[in-house]
Each structure stands twice: as structure tokens, then as C-alpha cells.
């Protein structure tokens, strides 16, 4: 699946649709303990209640609504070559 690089502001507008009457605000930000990746939590108040979405920064510089994969140890064939 192809991805489109979008600034975080564009994603907030897409997912939360803030307006002057119902603005969006950052409620939390930091780094994930598992891989030290950055995240930000944005909230918009709606008549039905608060809508909160977490955005995660991926290694390619894109912000997405799902966390990046955790990098795990891996072996490859070159490690197994006889000396």
C-alpha cells in the first residue's frame, strides 16, 4: 500500500476536523517506552463528547494513527557462513 507524507497538522484536520467553535488541542506527547518512538495525543471536543486520537511518528518521518513496528533481533544468512 502506498503512503502519502502529510504533516501532522494535515492529519489532525483530516481525522478531527477542528473548527473555531470546536478546536483540537494537544493533550499529551512523549516517547513510547518500547522503542522510544514519538507520539502525540490530540483531542477535539464534540457535542457527543471528546474525540481523542494518538498519532505516531514512524522512521520514514511520517505521522500515522498506528504505532510503528517494534524492531526485533533478526538473523541473516551471512551470520551463518563458515569461516
Secondary structure by P-SEA (a helix, b strand, c coil): cbbbbbcaaaaaaaaccccccbbbbbcbbbbbccccbbbbbbbbbccccbbbbbbbbcccccccccccccccccccccccccc
